Each structure stands twice: as C-alpha cells, then as structure tokens.
Amino acid sequence: MNFEGLIPVIQCRQIEQTLDFYQQALRYIIVNKTEDEYGLQWAYIKSDNTYLMLQKTSKLISDQPHSANILLHYYTKDVSAQRQFMAAKGINVGQLEDTAYYIRQ
C-alpha cells in the first residue's frame, strides 16, 4: 500500500479572505470549489506542485493550538487495505464511508 499524496485541509472562519491571501500572496489557483446559498464552503487550490484544501467552519477549536484546526488527508489506491493494516496494528479506526464528494474514507 503506497500513499499517493497528502493534502492539508485548513479550517477557516473567513474562507474568502483566506483564499484571497493564498491567491494574491502565494499565487494559488482554484482547482475546484463548493458553494451554497451561504457562499463559498470549500476550495481545492494549488500552486505549482503544492495543494491545499480550505474548509469553511463556523467554530474553530479555540482551546487547542492552531494546528488543531488543520486536518491531513492521505490518499491511497486501496483505503480498505490501509484500514485493515492499521486495525491489525491495534489502531482504533472507524468504519469506511462513501462521502458526498465521491471519496471513500
């Protein structure tokens, strides 16, 4: 089982301002995004070979370090095998689910 990549997901209260910073200061472009009646909810952005996801949230984890508001998404071709491997090592893993955005996690 090889990992195919890692994409940090940054939780943002003000996603539009965060996106603007990455676009203006670091030359990121939007690869994909999700909007609803409340505006931008999620953005997948890149600059050269660097990728990030921005996720709008109304509540950040304020009693934790700022790093608690960053998730890491690892990508693998066989998530079921990776889950089995981790469970066999005694790691507490949840059930796999298919998301609305077509990712099994």
Gaussian input, Z-matrix of N, CA and C with variables (Angstrom, degrees):
# hf/3-21g

backbone

0 1
 N
 C     1     B1
 C     2     B2     1     A1
 N     3     B3     2     A2     1     D1
 C     4     B4     3     A3     2     D2
 C     5     B5     4     A4     3     D3
 N     6     B6     5     A5     4     D4
 C     7     B7     6     A6     5     D5
 C     8     B8     7     A7     6     D6
 N     9     B9     8     A8     7     D7
 C    10    B10     9     A9     8     D8
 C    11    B11    10    A10     9     D9
 N    12    B12    11    A11    10    D10
 C    13    B13    12    A12    11    D11
 C    14    B14    13    A13    12    D12
 N    15    B15    14    A14    13    D13
 C    16    B16    15    A15    14    D14
 C    17    B17    16    A16    15    D15
 N    18    B18    17    A17    16    D16
 C    19    B19    18    A18    17    D17
 C    20    B20    19    A19    18    D18
 N    21    B21    20    A20    19    D19
 C    22    B22    21    A21    20    D20
 C    23    B23    22    A22    21    D21
 N    24    B24    23    A23    22    D22
 C    25    B25    24    A24    23    D23
 C    26    B26    25    A25    24    D24
 N    27    B27    26    A26    25    D25
 C    28    B28    27    A27    26    D26
 C    29    B29    28    A28    27    D27
 N    30    B30    29    A29    28    D28
 C    31    B31    30    A30    29    D29
 C    32    B32    31    A31    30    D30
 N    33    B33    32    A32    31    D31
 C    34    B34    33    A33    32    D32
 C    35    B35    34    A34    33    D33
 N    36    B36    35    A35    34    D34
 C    37    B37    36    A36    35    D35
 C    38    B38    37    A37    36    D36
 N    39    B39    38    A38    37    D37
 C    40    B40    39    A39    38    D38
 C    41    B41    40    A40    39    D39
 N    42    B42    41    A41    40    D40
 C    43    B43    42    A42    41    D41
 C    44    B44    43    A43    42    D42
 N    45    B45    44    A44    43    D43
 C    46    B46    45    A45    44    D44
 C    47    B47    46    A46    45    D45
 N    48    B48    47    A47    46    D46
 C    49    B49    48    A48    47    D47
 C    50    B50    49    A49    48    D48
 N    51    B51    50    A50    49    D49
 C    52    B52    51    A51    50    D50
 C    53    B53    52    A52    51    D51
 N    54    B54    53    A53    52    D52
 C    55    B55    54    A54    53    D53
 C    56    B56    55    A55    54    D54
 N    57    B57    56    A56    55    D55
 C    58    B58    57    A57    56    D56
 C    59    B59    58    A58    57    D57
 N    60    B60    59    A59    58    D58
 C    61    B61    60    A60    59    D59
 C    62    B62    61    A61    60    D60
 N    63    B63    62    A62    61    D61
 C    64    B64    63    A63    62    D62
 C    65    B65    64    A64    63    D63
 N    66    B66    65    A65    64    D64
 C    67    B67    66    A66    65    D65
 C    68    B68    67    A67    66    D66
 N    69    B69    68    A68    67    D67
 C    70    B70    69    A69    68    D68
 C    71    B71    70    A70    69    D69
 N    72    B72    71    A71    70    D70
 C    73    B73    72    A72    71    D71
 C    74    B74    73    A73    72    D72
 N    75    B75    74    A74    73    D73
 C    76    B76    75    A75    74    D74
 C    77    B77    76    A76    75    D75
 N    78    B78    77    A77    76    D76
 C    79    B79    78    A78    77    D77
 C    80    B80    79    A79    78    D78
 N    81    B81    80    A80    79    D79
 C    82    B82    81    A81    80    D80
 C    83    B83    82    A82    81    D81
 N    84    B84    83    A83    82    D82
 C    85    B85    84    A84    83    D83
 C    86    B86    85    A85    84    D84
 N    87    B87    86    A86    85    D85
 C    88    B88    87    A87    86    D86
 C    89    B89    88    A88    87    D87
 N    90    B90    89    A89    88    D88
 C    91    B91    90    A90    89    D89
 C    92    B92    91    A91    90    D90
 N    93    B93    92    A92    91    D91
 C    94    B94    93    A93    92    D92
 C    95    B95    94    A94    93    D93
 N    96    B96    95    A95    94    D94
 C    97    B97    96    A96    95    D95
 C    98    B98    97    A97    96    D96
 N    99    B99    98    A98    97    D97
 C   100   B100    99    A99    98    D98
 C   101   B101   100   A100    99    D99
 N   102   B102   101   A101   100   D100
 C   103   B103   102   A102   101   D101
 C   104   B104   103   A103   102   D102
 N   105   B105   104   A104   103   D103
 C   106   B106   105   A105   104   D104
 C   107   B107   106   A106   105   D105
 N   108   B108   107   A107   106   D106
 C   109   B109   108   A108   107   D107
 C   110   B110   109   A109   108   D108
 N   111   B111   110   A110   109   D109
 C   112   B112   111   A111   110   D110
 C   113   B113   112   A112   111   D111
 N   114   B114   113   A113   112   D112
 C   115   B115   114   A114   113   D113
 C   116   B116   115   A115   114   D114
 N   117   B117   116   A116   115   D115
 C   118   B118   117   A117   116   D116
 C   119   B119   118   A118   117   D117
 N   120   B120   119   A119   118   D118
 C   121   B121   120   A120   119   D119
 C   122   B122   121   A121   120   D120
 N   123   B123   122   A122   121   D121
 C   124   B124   123   A123   122   D122
 C   125   B125   124   A124   123   D123
 N   126   B126   125   A125   124   D124
 C   127   B127   126   A126   125   D125
 C   128   B128   127   A127   126   D126
 N   129   B129   128   A128   127   D127
 C   130   B130   129   A129   128   D128
 C   131   B131   130   A130   129   D129
 N   132   B132   131   A131   130   D130
 C   133   B133   132   A132   131   D131
 C   134   B134   133   A133   132   D132
 N   135   B135   134   A134   133   D133
 C   136   B136   135   A135   134   D134
 C   137   B137   136   A136   135   D135
 N   138   B138   137   A137   136   D136
 C   139   B139   138   A138   137   D137
 C   140   B140   139   A139   138   D138
 N   141   B141   140   A140   139   D139
 C   142   B142   141   A141   140   D140
 C   143   B143   142   A142   141   D141
 N   144   B144   143   A143   142   D142
 C   145   B145   144   A144   143   D143
 C   146   B146   145   A145   144   D144
 N   147   B147   146   A146   145   D145
 C   148   B148   147   A147   146   D146
 C   149   B149   148   A148   147   D147
 N   150   B150   149   A149   148   D148
 C   151   B151   150   A150   149   D149
 C   152   B152   151   A151   150   D150
 N   153   B153   152   A152   151   D151
 C   154   B154   153   A153   152   D152
 C   155   B155   154   A154   153   D153
 N   156   B156   155   A155   154   D154
 C   157   B157   156   A156   155   D155
 C   158   B158   157   A157   156   D156
 N   159   B159   158   A158   157   D157
 C   160   B160   159   A159   158   D158
 C   161   B161   160   A160   159   D159
 N   162   B162   161   A161   160   D160
 C   163   B163   162   A162   161   D161
 C   164   B164   163   A163   162   D162
 N   165   B165   164   A164   163   D163
 C   166   B166   165   A165   164   D164
 C   167   B167   166   A166   165   D165
 N   168   B168   167   A167   166   D166
 C   169   B169   168   A168   167   D167
 C   170   B170   169   A169   168   D168
 N   171   B171   170   A170   169   D169
 C   172   B172   171   A171   170   D170
 C   173   B173   172   A172   171   D171
 N   174   B174   173   A173   172   D172
 C   175   B175   174   A174   173   D173
 C   176   B176   175   A175   174   D174
 N   177   B177   176   A176   175   D175
 C   178   B178   177   A177   176   D176
 C   179   B179   178   A178   177   D177
 N   180   B180   179   A179   178   D178
 C   181   B181   180   A180   179   D179
 C   182   B182   181   A181   180   D180
 N   183   B183   182   A182   181   D181
 C   184   B184   183   A183   182   D182
 C   185   B185   184   A184   183   D183
 N   186   B186   185   A185   184   D184
 C   187   B187   186   A186   185   D185
 C   188   B188   187   A187   186   D186
 N   189   B189   188   A188   187   D187
 C   190   B190   189   A189   188   D188
 C   191   B191   190   A190   189   D189
 N   192   B192   191   A191   190   D190
 C   193   B193   192   A192   191   D191
 C   194   B194   193   A193   192   D192
 N   195   B195   194   A194   193   D193
 C   196   B196   195   A195   194   D194
 C   197   B197   196   A196   195   D195
 N   198   B198   197   A197   196   D196
 C   199   B199   198   A198   197   D197
 C   200   B200   199   A199   198   D198
 N   201   B201   200   A200   199   D199
 C   202   B202   201   A201   200   D200
 C   203   B203   202   A202   201   D201
 N   204   B204   203   A203   202   D202
 C   205   B205   204   A204   203   D203
 C   206   B206   205   A205   204   D204
 N   207   B207   206   A206   205   D205
 C   208   B208   207   A207   206   D206
 C   209   B209   208   A208   207   D207
 N   210   B210   209   A209   208   D208
 C   211   B211   210   A210   209   D209
 C   212   B212   211   A211   210   D210
 N   213   B213   212   A212   211   D211
 C   214   B214   213   A213   212   D212
 C   215   B215   214   A214   213   D213
 N   216   B216   215   A215   214   D214
 C   217   B217   216   A216   215   D215
 C   218   B218   217   A217   216   D216
 N   219   B219   218   A218   217   D217
 C   220   B220   219   A219   218   D218
 C   221   B221   220   A220   219   D219
 N   222   B222   221   A221   220   D220
 C   223   B223   222   A222   221   D221
 C   224   B224   223   A223   222   D222
 N   225   B225   224   A224   223   D223
 C   226   B226   225   A225   224   D224
 C   227   B227   226   A226   225   D225
 N   228   B228   227   A227   226   D226
 C   229   B229   228   A228   227   D227
 C   230   B230   229   A229   228   D228
 N   231   B231   230   A230   229   D229
 C   232   B232   231   A231   230   D230
 C   233   B233   232   A232   231   D231
 N   234   B234   233   A233   232   D232
 C   235   B235   234   A234   233   D233
 C   236   B236   235   A235   234   D234
 N   237   B237   236   A236   235   D235
 C   238   B238   237   A237   236   D236
 C   239   B239   238   A238   237   D237
 N   240   B240   239   A239   238   D238
 C   241   B241   240   A240   239   D239
 C   242   B242   241   A241   240   D240
 N   243   B243   242   A242   241   D241
 C   244   B244   243   A243   242   D242
 C   245   B245   244   A244   243   D243
 N   246   B246   245   A245   244   D244
 C   247   B247   246   A246   245   D245
 C   248   B248   247   A247   246   D246
 N   249   B249   248   A248   247   D247
 C   250   B250   249   A249   248   D248
 C   251   B251   250   A250   249   D249
 N   252   B252   251   A251   250   D250
 C   253   B253   252   A252   251   D251
 C   254   B254   253   A253   252   D252
 N   255   B255   254   A254   253   D253
 C   256   B256   255   A255   254   D254
 C   257   B257   256   A256   255   D255
 N   258   B258   257   A257   256   D256
 C   259   B259   258   A258   257   D257
 C   260   B260   259   A259   258   D258
 N   261   B261   260   A260   259   D259
 C   262   B262   261   A261   260   D260
 C   263   B263   262   A262   261   D261
 N   264   B264   263   A263   262   D262
 C   265   B265   264   A264   263   D263
 C   266   B266   265   A265   264   D264
 N   267   B267   266   A266   265   D265
 C   268   B268   267   A267   266   D266
 C   269   B269   268   A268   267   D267
 N   270   B270   269   A269   268   D268
 C   271   B271   270   A270   269   D269
 C   272   B272   271   A271   270   D270
 N   273   B273   272   A272   271   D271
 C   274   B274   273   A273   272   D272
 C   275   B275   274   A274   273   D273
 N   276   B276   275   A275   274   D274
 C   277   B277   276   A276   275   D275
 C   278   B278   277   A277   276   D276
 N   279   B279   278   A278   277   D277
 C   280   B280   279   A279   278   D278
 C   281   B281   280   A280   279   D279
 N   282   B282   281   A281   280   D280
 C   283   B283   282   A282   281   D281
 C   284   B284   283   A283   282   D282
 N   285   B285   284   A284   283   D283
 C   286   B286   285   A285   284   D284
 C   287   B287   286   A286   285   D285
 N   288   B288   287   A287   286   D286
 C   289   B289   288   A288   287   D287
 C   290   B290   289   A289   288   D288
 N   291   B291   290   A290   289   D289
 C   292   B292   291   A291   290   D290
 C   293   B293   292   A292   291   D291
 N   294   B294   293   A293   292   D292
 C   295   B295   294   A294   293   D293
 C   296   B296   295   A295   294   D294
 N   297   B297   296   A296   295   D295
 C   298   B298   297   A297   296   D296
 C   299   B299   298   A298   297   D297
 N   300   B300   299   A299   298   D298
 C   301   B301   300   A300   299   D299
 C   302   B302   301   A301   300   D300
 N   303   B303   302   A302   301   D301
 C   304   B304   303   A303   302   D302
 C   305   B305   304   A304   303   D303
 N   306   B306   305   A305   304   D304
 C   307   B307   306   A306   305   D305
 C   308   B308   307   A307   306   D306
 N   309   B309   308   A308   307   D307
 C   310   B310   309   A309   308   D308
 C   311   B311   310   A310   309   D309
 N   312   B312   311   A311   310   D310
 C   313   B313   312   A312   311   D311
 C   314   B314   313   A313   312   D312

   B1=1.4474
   B2=1.5173
   B3=1.2759
   B4=1.4530
   B5=1.5167
   B6=1.3124
   B7=1.4514
   B8=1.5160
   B9=1.3134
   B10=1.4559
   B11=1.5170
   B12=1.3015
   B13=1.4532
   B14=1.5083
   B15=1.3047
   B16=1.4512
   B17=1.5120
   B18=1.3214
   B19=1.4615
   B20=1.5229
   B21=1.3339
   B22=1.4606
   B23=1.5296
   B24=1.3245
   B25=1.4606
   B26=1.5234
   B27=1.3104
   B28=1.4608
   B29=1.5252
   B30=1.3231
   B31=1.4597
   B32=1.5277
   B33=1.3396
   B34=1.4660
   B35=1.5263
   B36=1.3219
   B37=1.4641
   B38=1.5237
   B39=1.3223
   B40=1.4668
   B41=1.5268
   B42=1.3137
   B43=1.4620
   B44=1.5270
   B45=1.3425
   B46=1.4610
   B47=1.5274
   B48=1.3311
   B49=1.4668
   B50=1.5252
   B51=1.3258
   B52=1.4615
   B53=1.5228
   B54=1.3291
   B55=1.4631
   B56=1.5269
   B57=1.3085
   B58=1.4633
   B59=1.5262
   B60=1.3331
   B61=1.4638
   B62=1.5259
   B63=1.3275
   B64=1.4690
   B65=1.5249
   B66=1.3350
   B67=1.4576
   B68=1.5269
   B69=1.3141
   B70=1.4622
   B71=1.5283
   B72=1.3282
   B73=1.4625
   B74=1.5240
   B75=1.3320
   B76=1.4620
   B77=1.5290
   B78=1.3275
   B79=1.4708
   B80=1.5247
   B81=1.3192
   B82=1.4656
   B83=1.5160
   B84=1.3254
   B85=1.4646
   B86=1.5231
   B87=1.3221
   B88=1.4626
   B89=1.5191
   B90=1.3233
   B91=1.4587
   B92=1.5261
   B93=1.3307
   B94=1.4601
   B95=1.5174
   B96=1.3208
   B97=1.4624
   B98=1.5187
   B99=1.3285
   B100=1.4573
   B101=1.5181
   B102=1.3183
   B103=1.4573
   B104=1.5174
   B105=1.3221
   B106=1.4565
   B107=1.5238
   B108=1.3241
   B109=1.4647
   B110=1.5331
   B111=1.3274
   B112=1.4667
   B113=1.5296
   B114=1.3170
   B115=1.4586
   B116=1.5185
   B117=1.3036
   B118=1.4596
   B119=1.5258
   B120=1.3308
   B121=1.4645
   B122=1.5254
   B123=1.3270
   B124=1.4615
   B125=1.5209
   B126=1.3273
   B127=1.4660
   B128=1.5217
   B129=1.3173
   B130=1.4618
   B131=1.5166
   B132=1.3275
   B133=1.4580
   B134=1.5262
   B135=1.3334
   B136=1.4677
   B137=1.5153
   B138=1.3159
   B139=1.4555
   B140=1.5198
   B141=1.3171
   B142=1.4627
   B143=1.5339
   B144=1.3214
   B145=1.4727
   B146=1.5240
   B147=1.3214
   B148=1.4570
   B149=1.5191
   B150=1.3260
   B151=1.4572
   B152=1.5212
   B153=1.3230
   B154=1.4607
   B155=1.5158
   B156=1.3216
   B157=1.4531
   B158=1.5182
   B159=1.3165
   B160=1.4549
   B161=1.5176
   B162=1.3161
   B163=1.4648
   B164=1.5184
   B165=1.3257
   B166=1.4566
   B167=1.5222
   B168=1.3126
   B169=1.4545
   B170=1.5170
   B171=1.3144
   B172=1.4621
   B173=1.5176
   B174=1.3294
   B175=1.4652
   B176=1.5204
   B177=1.3132
   B178=1.4522
   B179=1.5174
   B180=1.2996
   B181=1.4589
   B182=1.5268
   B183=1.3302
   B184=1.4637
   B185=1.5187
   B186=1.3357
   B187=1.4624
   B188=1.5240
   B189=1.3107
   B190=1.4586
   B191=1.5324
   B192=1.3223
   B193=1.4727
   B194=1.5297
   B195=1.3193
   B196=1.4702
   B197=1.5237
   B198=1.3086
   B199=1.4640
   B200=1.5189
   B201=1.3261
   B202=1.4664
   B203=1.5218
   B204=1.3190
   B205=1.4557
   B206=1.5242
   B207=1.3224
   B208=1.4605
   B209=1.5236
   B210=1.3127
   B211=1.4583
   B212=1.5181
   B213=1.3143
   B214=1.4568
   B215=1.5212
   B216=1.3118
   B217=1.4599
   B218=1.5226
   B219=1.3212
   B220=1.4644
   B221=1.5240
   B222=1.3040
   B223=1.4602
   B224=1.5170
   B225=1.3327
   B226=1.4538
   B227=1.5241
   B228=1.3125
   B229=1.4682
   B230=1.5211
   B231=1.3360
   B232=1.4660
   B233=1.5230
   B234=1.3259
   B235=1.4616
   B236=1.5287
   B237=1.3245
   B238=1.4719
   B239=1.5246
   B240=1.3207
   B241=1.4641
   B242=1.5257
   B243=1.3236
   B244=1.4668
   B245=1.5222
   B246=1.3270
   B247=1.4629
   B248=1.5226
   B249=1.3299
   B250=1.4729
   B251=1.5226
   B252=1.3169
   B253=1.4593
   B254=1.5239
   B255=1.3168
   B256=1.4585
   B257=1.5253
   B258=1.3288
   B259=1.4674
   B260=1.5211
   B261=1.3324
   B262=1.4685
   B263=1.5283
   B264=1.3232
   B265=1.4674
   B266=1.5326
   B267=1.3410
   B268=1.4606
   B269=1.5148
   B270=1.3181
   B271=1.4662
   B272=1.5209
   B273=1.3193
   B274=1.4585
   B275=1.5318
   B276=1.3187
   B277=1.4616
   B278=1.5179
   B279=1.3127
   B280=1.4566
   B281=1.5179
   B282=1.3186
   B283=1.4540
   B284=1.5307
   B285=1.3029
   B286=1.4612
   B287=1.5178
   B288=1.3067
   B289=1.4600
   B290=1.5168
   B291=1.3153
   B292=1.4566
   B293=1.5236
   B294=1.3197
   B295=1.4573
   B296=1.5242
   B297=1.3191
   B298=1.4641
   B299=1.5218
   B300=1.3304
   B301=1.4629
   B302=1.5275
   B303=1.3404
   B304=1.4701
   B305=1.5229
   B306=1.3128
   B307=1.4582
   B308=1.5171
   B309=1.3063
   B310=1.4655
   B311=1.5127
   B312=1.3426
   B313=1.4642
   B314=1.5064
   A1=109.09
   A2=116.38
   A3=121.32
   A4=109.37
   A5=115.02
   A6=118.87
   A7=108.19
   A8=115.75
   A9=121.47
   A10=112.29
   A11=116.79
   A12=119.05
   A13=111.64
   A14=114.59
   A15=123.71
   A16=107.34
   A17=116.63
   A18=120.05
   A19=108.90
   A20=117.21
   A21=119.74
   A22=110.53
   A23=115.79
   A24=122.72
   A25=106.89
   A26=116.84
   A27=121.86
   A28=108.76
   A29=116.35
   A30=122.37
   A31=108.17
   A32=117.36
   A33=121.85
   A34=110.82
   A35=116.79
   A36=119.96
   A37=110.11
   A38=116.13
   A39=121.75
   A40=108.24
   A41=115.28
   A42=120.82
   A43=111.98
   A44=117.69
   A45=119.31
   A46=111.09
   A47=117.21
   A48=120.60
   A49=111.01
   A50=116.26
   A51=120.06
   A52=110.26
   A53=116.69
   A54=121.08
   A55=110.51
   A56=117.16
   A57=120.82
   A58=111.09
   A59=117.05
   A60=120.49
   A61=110.70
   A62=117.05
   A63=119.77
   A64=111.53
   A65=117.33
   A66=119.85
   A67=111.72
   A68=117.64
   A69=121.31
   A70=112.61
   A71=117.04
   A72=120.14
   A73=113.21
   A74=116.70
   A75=119.52
   A76=113.73
   A77=116.74
   A78=123.11
   A79=114.62
   A80=117.23
   A81=120.58
   A82=109.20
   A83=115.33
   A84=121.35
   A85=108.36
   A86=115.90
   A87=121.20
   A88=109.25
   A89=116.34
   A90=122.62
   A91=109.20
   A92=115.66
   A93=121.72
   A94=107.64
   A95=116.39
   A96=119.88
   A97=110.01
   A98=114.62
   A99=121.86
   A100=108.03
   A101=115.27
   A102=121.44
   A103=108.74
   A104=115.86
   A105=120.71
   A106=107.83
   A107=117.37
   A108=119.90
   A109=112.92
   A110=117.49
   A111=121.78
   A112=112.31
   A113=116.96
   A114=120.68
   A115=112.85
   A116=115.43
   A117=122.39
   A118=110.16
   A119=116.97
   A120=122.10
   A121=112.17
   A122=116.68
   A123=121.39
   A124=108.05
   A125=115.68
   A126=120.40
   A127=109.39
   A128=115.14
   A129=123.60
   A130=104.82
   A131=116.84
   A132=120.98
   A133=110.94
   A134=115.75
   A135=120.19
   A136=110.78
   A137=113.53
   A138=122.60
   A139=105.79
   A140=116.14
   A141=121.60
   A142=108.90
   A143=118.55
   A144=121.42
   A145=112.76
   A146=116.98
   A147=121.69
   A148=109.52
   A149=116.19
   A150=122.30
   A151=110.44
   A152=116.20
   A153=123.47
   A154=108.89
   A155=115.73
   A156=121.46
   A157=107.03
   A158=115.72
   A159=122.30
   A160=107.09
   A161=117.69
   A162=122.79
   A163=108.42
   A164=117.04
   A165=120.66
   A166=109.47
   A167=115.64
   A168=121.16
   A169=108.06
   A170=116.60
   A171=119.80
   A172=111.29
   A173=116.40
   A174=119.37
   A175=109.70
   A176=115.33
   A177=120.29
   A178=108.79
   A179=116.68
   A180=121.82
   A181=106.66
   A182=116.93
   A183=120.73
   A184=114.05
   A185=118.67
   A186=119.65
   A187=111.90
   A188=117.20
   A189=123.07
   A190=109.10
   A191=117.00
   A192=118.52
   A193=110.51
   A194=116.45
   A195=120.36
   A196=111.96
   A197=117.11
   A198=119.82
   A199=112.17
   A200=118.65
   A201=121.06
   A202=111.35
   A203=117.99
   A204=122.26
   A205=112.63
   A206=116.41
   A207=121.79
   A208=108.36
   A209=116.23
   A210=122.65
   A211=108.20
   A212=116.82
   A213=121.06
   A214=108.62
   A215=116.82
   A216=122.56
   A217=108.38
   A218=116.50
   A219=121.93
   A220=107.89
   A221=116.93
   A222=121.67
   A223=109.68
   A224=115.61
   A225=122.48
   A226=108.34
   A227=117.11
   A228=120.43
   A229=111.92
   A230=117.65
   A231=120.72
   A232=110.25
   A233=115.66
   A234=120.54
   A235=111.77
   A236=117.96
   A237=120.78
   A238=110.91
   A239=116.83
   A240=120.52
   A241=110.66
   A242=117.12
   A243=120.38
   A244=110.47
   A245=117.20
   A246=121.15
   A247=110.33
   A248=117.10
   A249=121.50
   A250=110.90
   A251=116.68
   A252=121.85
   A253=110.54
   A254=116.76
   A255=120.88
   A256=111.54
   A257=117.14
   A258=120.94
   A259=110.44
   A260=117.14
   A261=121.05
   A262=111.44
   A263=117.04
   A264=121.71
   A265=111.79
   A266=116.52
   A267=120.57
   A268=114.61
   A269=116.67
   A270=120.81
   A271=108.45
   A272=116.33
   A273=121.86
   A274=108.90
   A275=116.32
   A276=121.62
   A277=109.14
   A278=116.30
   A279=120.99
   A280=111.16
   A281=114.49
   A282=120.76
   A283=109.51
   A284=116.14
   A285=120.48
   A286=108.98
   A287=115.56
   A288=120.40
   A289=109.41
   A290=115.59
   A291=121.85
   A292=107.54
   A293=116.12
   A294=121.04
   A295=111.62
   A296=114.81
   A297=121.18
   A298=111.28
   A299=117.05
   A300=120.71
   A301=111.43
   A302=116.17
   A303=124.25
   A304=114.33
   A305=116.55
   A306=122.35
   A307=107.73
   A308=116.47
   A309=121.38
   A310=106.72
   A311=115.39
   A312=119.32
   A313=111.19
   D1=115.42
   D2=177.54
   D3=-107.86
   D4=142.90
   D5=172.35
   D6=-81.20
   D7=139.90
   D8=-178.68
   D9=-97.27
   D10=-14.84
   D11=179.88
   D12=171.41
   D13=171.25
   D14=178.83
   D15=-137.79
   D16=128.93
   D17=178.17
   D18=-128.35
   D19=116.53
   D20=174.97
   D21=-68.99
   D22=142.83
   D23=175.37
   D24=-115.75
   D25=116.58
   D26=-178.25
   D27=-98.48
   D28=122.60
   D29=176.92
   D30=-79.16
   D31=128.22
   D32=-174.11
   D33=-129.21
   D34=133.86
   D35=170.99
   D36=-77.54
   D37=-38.10
   D38=-178.50
   D39=-117.86
   D40=77.62
   D41=-171.52
   D42=-63.41
   D43=-36.43
   D44=-179.33
   D45=-63.22
   D46=-42.02
   D47=178.80
   D48=-67.54
   D49=-39.62
   D50=178.53
   D51=-63.98
   D52=-45.69
   D53=178.21
   D54=-60.61
   D55=-43.42
   D56=179.45
   D57=-59.33
   D58=-41.73
   D59=177.54
   D60=-59.56
   D61=-49.48
   D62=-178.34
   D63=-63.77
   D64=-35.92
   D65=179.15
   D66=-72.23
   D67=-45.42
   D68=-174.70
   D69=-78.11
   D70=-45.04
   D71=-173.63
   D72=-86.45
   D73=-32.70
   D74=-172.15
   D75=-120.54
   D76=6.92
   D77=174.86
   D78=60.89
   D79=35.33
   D80=174.37
   D81=-77.35
   D82=150.33
   D83=174.17
   D84=-121.91
   D85=155.42
   D86=179.70
   D87=-81.01
   D88=126.21
   D89=174.96
   D90=-92.55
   D91=-41.37
   D92=-179.39
   D93=-157.44
   D94=157.51
   D95=178.30
   D96=-156.20
   D97=159.79
   D98=176.64
   D99=-126.32
   D100=127.84
   D101=177.19
   D102=-125.95
   D103=153.37
   D104=172.18
   D105=-138.50
   D106=-165.00
   D107=-177.05
   D108=-63.66
   D109=-14.78
   D110=179.02
   D111=-98.11
   D112=4.12
   D113=178.14
   D114=104.84
   D115=-158.55
   D116=-177.70
   D117=-66.47
   D118=130.00
   D119=-179.26
   D120=-112.76
   D121=-30.69
   D122=-174.45
   D123=-155.62
   D124=143.74
   D125=176.14
   D126=-142.08
   D127=137.67
   D128=174.74
   D129=-108.80
   D130=116.85
   D131=-172.60
   D132=-127.04
   D133=159.09
   D134=179.77
   D135=-146.52
   D136=153.63
   D137=171.49
   D138=-142.02
   D139=114.22
   D140=-173.03
   D141=55.29
   D142=-118.50
   D143=-179.20
   D144=-103.45
   D145=20.32
   D146=-179.18
   D147=-110.53
   D148=128.73
   D149=-177.77
   D150=-120.37
   D151=145.46
   D152=175.04
   D153=-140.64
   D154=156.02
   D155=168.19
   D156=-119.66
   D157=137.83
   D158=174.27
   D159=-111.75
   D160=130.75
   D161=-178.07
   D162=-124.73
   D163=123.23
   D164=178.75
   D165=-72.49
   D166=136.76
   D167=176.32
   D168=-140.25
   D169=148.30
   D170=178.24
   D171=-89.67
   D172=-15.95
   D173=-176.27
   D174=-139.80
   D175=118.63
   D176=174.25
   D177=-90.95
   D178=160.77
   D179=178.12
   D180=-81.06
   D181=92.94
   D182=-171.34
   D183=-79.69
   D184=-24.10
   D185=-179.05
   D186=-89.81
   D187=9.50
   D188=178.98
   D189=-117.74
   D190=163.98
   D191=174.42
   D192=-59.83
   D193=157.70
   D194=-179.87
   D195=-56.00
   D196=-29.17
   D197=-179.63
   D198=-64.55
   D199=-17.26
   D200=177.86
   D201=-68.59
   D202=-15.66
   D203=-179.84
   D204=-96.50
   D205=15.39
   D206=176.71
   D207=-120.80
   D208=126.80
   D209=176.12
   D210=-104.17
   D211=155.11
   D212=175.47
   D213=-120.19
   D214=123.60
   D215=176.98
   D216=-102.68
   D217=115.73
   D218=174.37
   D219=-94.43
   D220=139.15
   D221=179.30
   D222=-112.46
   D223=135.12
   D224=178.63
   D225=-142.13
   D226=154.14
   D227=179.62
   D228=-72.07
   D229=-26.42
   D230=-175.82
   D231=-130.64
   D232=82.31
   D233=-177.50
   D234=-65.18
   D235=-31.04
   D236=178.14
   D237=-64.87
   D238=-44.01
   D239=178.43
   D240=-65.67
   D241=-38.73
   D242=178.23
   D243=-64.24
   D244=-41.30
   D245=177.89
   D246=-62.02
   D247=-45.36
   D248=178.39
   D249=-59.87
   D250=-44.16
   D251=179.77
   D252=-59.57
   D253=-46.90
   D254=-178.90
   D255=-66.31
   D256=-41.29
   D257=178.52
   D258=-62.90
   D259=-39.42
   D260=179.09
   D261=-65.04
   D262=-24.77
   D263=177.56
   D264=-84.97
   D265=1.66
   D266=179.30
   D267=86.31
   D268=11.88
   D269=179.37
   D270=-82.95
   D271=132.02
   D272=179.84
   D273=-73.18
   D274=108.01
   D275=179.78
   D276=-117.51
   D277=145.60
   D278=178.19
   D279=-84.37
   D280=-177.48
   D281=177.33
   D282=-75.62
   D283=149.39
   D284=175.43
   D285=-74.73
   D286=146.17
   D287=176.38
   D288=-141.16
   D289=151.65
   D290=176.23
   D291=-96.76
   D292=122.91
   D293=-175.11
   D294=-85.30
   D295=168.17
   D296=177.04
   D297=-67.55
   D298=-19.20
   D299=179.87
   D300=-100.90
   D301=24.08
   D302=169.34
   D303=65.78
   D304=35.76
   D305=175.38
   D306=-121.66
   D307=134.50
   D308=174.68
   D309=-91.88
   D310=125.31
   D311=-179.45
   D312=-141.60

